[in-house]
Amino acid sequence: MTTLSLRARALLALAAAAVVPPLVILGVRRAGLDAGPALLVAILVMLPLIGWLAAFWLSPLLRLTRALEGAVLSYRDGDFSLNLAPDGPRELALLTRLHAELGLALREQRQHLAQRELLLDTVVQNTPVALVLTAPSERIAIANLAARQLLGDGRSLTGLDFATVIAGLPETLREALAGDGDRLFAVTLPDGSEETFHHSMRTFRLQGQPHRLRLLRRMTRELSRAEVATWKRVIRVLSHELNNSLAPISSLAHSGAELAKRGDTERLRQVLASIGERATHLHGFLAGYASFAKLPSPRREAVAWPEFLARLGTLGEFRLAGAAPERPGWFDPAQIEQALLNLIKNAHESGSDPDEVLLRLHAEGPELRIEVLDRGPGMSEAVLAQALLPFYSTKRADVGSQGGTGLGLALAREIAEAHDGRIALANRRSGGLRVTLRLPLPVIPTNRDGNLQDS
C-alpha cells in the first residue's frame, strides 16, 4: 500500500466513505432497527474508519515533512550529509530523489569551496606581503603570517582592534596603516634594520558589509635590484654622452692643430669655439649628476621661517597652506631649499593648477613635517615604487635642458636622509600627490633671555 500514489489513496478514501455508510445502514435495518438508530450506528462505525483513512492518506506526507524539516535544519548548520530514503507514494518518492540529488550537489559544491578556501588560505598565509582585513568595526578579521610577524610579534591578531594593534608601531608605519592611500615609505624596525614598504588599501563589500584590505609589501630588495639596474643604465648613458662629446672634441682638436700649422686663424677660431661649446655642454651634463653624487654633509643651523619662505618664494611659485610654525627650523637652509625647489618644480610639471601647488609646514614634537601638495594626476603604484630611485624619470628630457634626469626626488631623498629624516610619497584622496619631508627638530640652545644662540 505504501507504493500507491497520493491520488489512488484519495480515491480509495472517497470510495470507502461513499460505500461503507450505506452498507452499514442496510445491515442495521435488516437487523430490525429503525432508520434513526441505524444512522447513529453508521456514524459510530464511520468515524473511526474516516480517521484511519485520513491517517493512511496523510502519514507519508507527515513523514516526509518531518524528514525535510530535519534536512533543512542540517543544511542551515552546514551539514549536507543527510539523505532521505526514496519511499512512500510515487510523487513523494520522486521529490525525495530530487532532494537527494540536491544534497549531493550541495556536498560537492561545499567540498569544492572548502578546497578553494584551503588553497586560498595557504597562499594568503605564505605570501610575503603583509595582509590585514578589517571589518566595519575595525576589528581584524584576517591577518596572515607576514602581518602577524610585522605587527604583532607573531601572535594572532584576529578579533583585535586595529587601532590598538598599530598604536605601538613606529610612527611612519603607524601613519601609513592609518591612511587610506597608496604610499611608499621607509621605517626603522625594532631590530634596528631599515625597511622600505609600499602600502595600499582597498575597500570592498564582504557578506554585505564594507571591509578594508590593507597590504604592506617590503620593497627593500626590489629597490636594491632596481638601483643596480639603474646604475648600469646610468653608466651606459654617461659612456654614450662622453663618447658623443669627446669624439668630436678630439676630431676638432686635430683639425685645429692642422689649421694652426697653415696659419688659418679664421677657421681656427671657429674650431676652438665649437670645442668650447661641446665642453660647456658636457660640463653642464655632468654637473647635474655631480650635484647628486657629491652632496656635502648638511650644516644645520636655526632657520627663521619668514626669511626662508620669502627667499623660497622668489625661486618657485607656491601657496602656503596655513601658518608657518613659531618654532624655527633646524637644518641646512641651502640644501632644504634645493630639495623644496625640486619638489615644487615637479608639482608644477605634473599639470596641476599653479594655485593648487601648496606648501604646508607643521612642527610636531621633535619632528618637522614639510609637505608639498599638488592636484596633478598622482602616481601609479609602479611609479610610486620607483619614484625615489636615482635617475628614474617618467618625463622626457628636452634638448638643452636637464629635465627628465630623474634626480629631483632622488636628491630630495638624499638631502632628507642626510638630515636624519625621511621622505614619503602618497596619492591624495581627491587627486594629486603629497610629498612629505620629515626632519628631526632637536632642542635648539637659547640664552638666558630666551633668544636663539649663534650656532
C-alpha positions in Angstrom: 0.0 0.0 0.0 2.9 2.4 0.6 3.7 2.4 -3.2 0.2 3.8 -4.0 0.2 7.3 -5.3 -1.5 10.1 -3.4 -4.3 10.2 -6.0 -5.0 6.5 -5.5 -5.0 6.9 -1.7 -7.5 9.8 -2.0 -9.8 7.8 -4.4 -9.6 4.8 -2.0 -10.6 7.0 0.9 -13.5 8.6 -1.0 -14.7 5.2 -2.2 -14.7 3.8 1.4 -16.5 6.9 2.6 -19.2 6.5 -0.1 -19.7 2.7 0.1 -19.4 1.8 3.8 -22.2 4.0 5.3 -24.9 2.7 3.0 -23.8 -0.9 3.7 -23.8 -0.3 7.5 -27.3 1.3 7.4 -28.6 -1.6 5.2 -27.2 -4.2 7.6 -28.6 -2.4 10.6 -32.0 -2.1 9.0 -32.0 -5.8 8.2 -31.3 -6.4 11.9 -34.6 -4.8 12.7 -33.6 -1.3 13.8 -35.3 1.9 12.8 -33.7 4.5 10.5 -32.6 6.7 13.3 -30.7 4.2 15.3 -29.4 2.7 12.1 -28.0 6.1 11.1 -26.4 6.5 14.5 -24.7 3.2 14.3 -23.5 4.1 10.8 -21.9 7.3 12.1 -20.3 5.5 15.0 -18.8 3.0 12.6 -17.7 5.7 10.0 -15.9 8.0 12.4 -13.0 5.5 13.2 -12.9 4.5 9.6 -12.6 8.1 8.4 -9.9 8.7 11.0 -8.0 5.7 9.8 -8.4 6.6 6.1 -7.1 10.2 6.9 -4.1 8.9 8.8 -3.5 6.4 6.0 -3.5 9.2 3.4 -1.6 11.8 5.4 1.1 9.5 7.0 3.6 9.7 4.1 3.2 13.5 3.9 3.8 13.8 7.6 6.9 11.5 7.5 8.3 13.5 4.5 7.6 16.8 6.2 9.5 15.7 9.3 12.3 14.4 7.2 12.5 17.6 5.2 12.4 19.7 8.4 15.4 17.8 9.7 17.3 18.1 6.4 16.7 21.9 6.3 18.0 22.3 9.8 21.1 20.3 8.9 21.6 22.4 5.8 21.3 25.5 8.0 24.1 24.2 10.2 26.3 23.5 7.2 25.8 19.7 7.3 24.8 18.4 3.8 25.4 14.7 4.6 21.7 13.8 5.4 20.0 11.6 2.8 16.3 10.8 2.7 15.1 7.3 1.7 13.1 7.4 -1.5 10.0 5.6 -0.2 6.3 6.4 0.1 3.9 7.4 -2.7 5.4 7.8 -6.2 5.1 11.6 -6.1 6.8 11.8 -2.7 9.5 9.3 -3.8 10.3 11.5 -6.8 10.5 14.5 -4.6 12.8 12.6 -2.2 15.1 11.6 -5.0 15.3 15.2 -6.2 16.1 16.2 -2.7 18.9 13.6 -2.5 20.4 14.9 -5.8 20.2 18.5 -4.4 22.1 17.3 -1.2 24.7 15.6 -3.3 25.2 18.8 -5.4 25.5 20.9 -2.3 28.0 18.5 -0.7 30.2 18.5 -3.9 29.9 22.3 -4.0 30.8 22.6 -0.3 33.8 20.3 -0.8 34.9 22.4 -3.8 34.6 25.6 -1.9 36.4 24.1 1.1 39.3 23.1 -1.1 39.4 26.5 -2.8 39.3 28.2 0.7 42.1 25.9 1.9 44.2 26.8 -1.2 43.5 30.5 -0.8 44.3 30.4 2.9 47.6 28.6 2.2 48.5 31.2 -0.4 47.5 34.2 1.8 49.3 32.8 4.9 52.5 32.1 3.0 52.7 35.3 0.9 55.5 37.7 1.9 53.0 40.6 1.6 51.5 41.5 4.9 47.7 41.3 4.6 45.2 42.7 7.1 41.4 42.6 6.5 39.3 44.6 8.9 35.5 44.5 9.4 33.3 47.7 9.6 34.0 47.9 13.4 37.8 48.0 12.5 38.2 44.6 14.2 40.8 42.4 12.4 39.1 39.6 10.5 42.1 38.2 8.8 45.8 38.7 9.3 48.3 36.5 7.6 51.6 35.2 8.9 53.6 38.2 7.5 51.2 40.6 9.1 51.4 38.9 12.5 55.2 38.9 12.4 55.3 42.6 11.4 52.5 44.0 13.5 52.1 41.6 16.4 55.4 39.8 17.1 53.9 36.6 15.6 50.8 36.4 17.9 47.3 36.0 16.5 45.6 39.3 15.6 42.2 38.1 14.7 39.4 39.8 16.6 41.7 42.6 17.9 41.0 46.3 17.4 43.2 47.5 14.5 43.9 50.9 16.1 45.1 49.2 19.3 47.4 46.8 17.3 49.2 49.6 15.4 49.4 52.0 18.4 52.8 50.7 19.5 54.4 50.6 16.0 57.0 53.1 14.6 55.3 56.4 13.7 55.9 56.2 10.0 54.4 52.7 9.8 51.5 53.7 12.0 50.6 56.7 9.9 50.8 54.7 6.7 48.5 52.0 8.1 46.1 54.6 9.4 45.9 56.3 6.0 43.7 55.3 3.1 46.1 55.9 0.1 48.9 54.2 -1.7 52.3 55.3 -0.5 56.0 54.4 -0.4 57.9 55.0 2.9 60.9 53.8 4.9 60.8 52.8 8.5 63.3 51.7 11.1 62.2 48.4 12.7 62.7 47.5 16.4 65.7 45.3 15.5 67.4 48.3 14.0 67.1 47.4 10.4 65.6 49.9 7.9 63.0 48.7 5.5 61.1 50.3 2.6 57.5 49.4 2.3 54.7 50.1 -0.1 51.2 50.4 1.5 48.0 50.1 -0.4 44.4 50.0 0.9 41.2 48.9 -0.9 37.6 48.9 0.3 35.1 46.3 -0.8 31.9 44.6 0.5 32.0 41.2 2.0 28.8 39.5 3.1 27.0 42.8 2.6 29.4 44.7 4.9 32.1 47.1 4.0 35.6 45.8 4.7 39.1 47.2 4.3 42.0 45.3 2.9 45.5 46.7 3.7 48.6 45.4 2.0 52.2 46.1 3.1 54.9 45.0 0.7 58.5 45.1 1.5 60.3 46.9 -1.3 63.9 46.9 0.0 65.2 44.1 -2.2 63.2 45.2 -5.2 64.6 48.7 -4.8 68.1 47.4 -4.4 67.8 45.4 -7.6 66.2 48.4 -9.4 69.1 50.6 -8.1 71.7 48.2 -9.6 69.8 48.2 -12.9 69.5 52.0 -12.8 73.2 52.4 -12.1 74.0 50.2 -15.1 71.7 52.3 -17.2 73.4 55.5 -15.9 76.8 54.1 -16.8 75.6 53.4 -20.3 74.1 56.9 -20.6 77.3 58.5 -19.3 79.5 56.5 -21.6 77.3 57.3 -24.6 77.3 61.1 -23.8 81.0 61.2 -23.1 81.8 59.4 -26.4 79.5 61.7 -28.3 81.2 64.7 -26.9 84.9 63.5 -26.7 84.9 62.1 -30.2 84.0 65.5 -31.9 86.4 67.3 -29.5 89.3 65.0 -30.4 88.5 65.5 -34.1 88.2 69.2 -33.8 91.4 69.4 -31.8 93.2 67.6 -34.6 91.7 69.9 -37.2 92.7 72.9 -35.1 96.3 71.7 -35.0 96.4 71.4 -38.8 94.8 74.9 -39.2 97.4 76.3 -36.8 100.2 74.9 -38.9 98.8 76.5 -42.0 98.2 79.8 -40.2 94.4 79.8 -41.0 93.4 81.7 -37.9 89.8 82.5 -39.1 88.8 78.8 -39.3 90.8 78.1 -36.2 88.6 80.4 -34.1 85.5 78.6 -35.4 87.1 75.2 -34.4 88.0 76.5 -30.9 84.5 77.9 -30.5 83.0 74.5 -31.4 85.3 72.8 -28.9 84.2 75.3 -26.2 80.5 74.7 -26.9 80.9 70.9 -26.7 83.0 71.3 -23.5 80.3 73.6 -22.0 77.5 71.1 -22.9 79.5 68.2 -21.3 80.2 70.2 -18.2 76.5 71.1 -17.7 75.5 67.5 -18.4 77.9 66.1 -15.7 77.2 68.9 -13.2 73.6 67.6 -12.7 74.9 64.2 -11.8 77.7 65.6 -9.7 75.3 67.6 -7.6 73.6 64.3 -6.6 76.8 62.2 -6.2 78.7 64.8 -4.2 76.2 66.0 -1.7 78.1 67.6 1.2 77.2 67.0 4.8 74.5 69.4 5.9 75.5 72.4 8.0 72.5 72.7 10.4 71.5 76.0 11.8 68.4 77.7 13.3 66.3 78.9 10.4 63.7 81.6 10.8 60.7 80.8 8.7 59.7 84.3 7.4 63.1 84.9 5.7 63.4 81.3 4.4 59.9 81.3 2.9 60.4 84.8 1.4 63.6 83.6 -0.3 62.0 80.3 -1.5 59.0 82.3 -2.9 61.3 84.2 -5.2 62.6 81.0 -6.7 59.5 78.9 -7.0 55.8 79.6 -7.1 53.7 78.1 -4.4 50.9 78.9 -1.9 51.5 78.5 1.9 48.8 76.4 3.4 48.2 77.5 7.0 50.7 79.4 9.1 54.4 78.7 9.5 55.5 77.1 12.8 56.5 79.5 15.5 59.4 77.3 16.3 62.4 77.9 14.0 63.7 75.1 11.8 67.0 73.3 12.3 68.5 72.3 9.0 70.9 73.3 6.2 68.9 76.1 4.6 70.6 75.8 1.2 70.0 72.0 0.9 66.4 72.1 2.1 65.8 75.0 -0.2 67.2 72.9 -3.1 65.0 69.9 -2.1 61.9 72.0 -1.9 62.6 73.7 -5.2 62.8 70.3 -6.9 59.5 69.2 -5.3 57.8 72.5 -6.2 59.1 72.2 -9.8 57.8 68.6 -10.0 54.4 69.8 -8.7 54.1 72.4 -11.4 55.3 69.9 -14.1 52.6 67.5 -13.0 50.0 69.6 -14.8 48.5 70.9 -11.6 46.8 74.3 -11.4 49.6 76.7 -10.1 47.1 77.8 -7.3 46.9 74.2 -6.1 50.6 73.9 -5.5 50.8 74.1 -1.7 53.5 74.1 0.9 52.4 73.0 4.3 54.6 73.2 7.5 53.9 71.6 10.8 56.1 71.1 13.8 55.0 68.2 15.9 57.1 67.3 18.9 60.7 66.6 17.9 59.8 66.4 14.2 59.2 68.9 11.5 56.9 67.9 8.7 57.1 69.7 5.3 54.5 68.8 2.7 54.4 69.8 -1.0 51.0 69.1 -2.5 49.6 69.4 -6.0 46.4 68.4 -7.9 48.1 66.6 -10.8 47.3 63.0 -11.8 49.2 61.5 -9.0 51.3 58.3 -9.5 50.5 54.7 -10.2 51.7 52.0 -7.9 54.5 51.1 -10.2 55.8 54.7 -10.4 55.4 55.1 -6.6 57.6 52.1 -6.1 60.4 53.5 -8.2 60.0 57.3 -8.0 62.7 57.8 -5.3 65.3 55.8 -7.3 68.2 57.9 -8.7 67.8 58.7 -12.4 64.3 57.2 -12.6 62.0 59.6 -14.5 58.7 59.5 -16.4 59.5 62.8 -18.0 61.1 63.2 -21.4 64.2 65.5 -21.3 64.1 68.5 -23.6 67.1 69.2 -25.8 69.4 71.5 -23.9 67.7 71.1 -20.6 68.3 68.9 -17.5 64.6 67.9 -17.3 63.9 64.2 -17.2 67.2 63.3 -15.5 65.3 61.6 -12.6 67.4 63.5 -9.9 64.7 65.7 -8.4 63.1 63.3 -6.0 66.3 61.2 -5.5 68.2 64.4 -4.5 65.3 65.3 -2.1 65.5 61.9 -0.6 69.3 62.1 -0.1 69.0 65.5 1.5 66.3 64.3 3.9 68.3 61.2 4.9 71.4 63.4 5.3 69.4 65.3 7.9 68.5 62.0 9.6 65.0 62.4 8.2 62.9 60.7 5.5 60.7 61.3 2.6 57.3 59.7 1.7 55.1 59.8 -1.4 51.3 59.3 -1.3 48.4 60.0 -3.6 45.8 62.4 -2.3 42.3 61.2 -1.9 40.8 63.8 -4.3 43.6 63.6 -6.8 47.2 64.8 -6.8 50.3 63.9 -5.0 51.6 64.6 -1.5 55.4 64.6 -0.9 56.3 64.7 2.8 59.7 65.6 4.2 60.2 64.7 7.9 63.1 66.3 9.6 64.2 66.0 13.3 63.9 69.0 15.4 66.4 68.8 18.3 66.3 71.2 21.2 67.8 74.5 20.0 70.0 76.2 22.7 68.8 79.6 23.9 70.4 82.2 26.1 69.0 83.4 29.4 66.7 85.9 27.6 65.2 83.1 25.5 66.8 84.2 22.3 68.5 81.8 19.9 72.2 81.5 20.3 74.5 81.5 17.3 75.1 78.1 16.0 
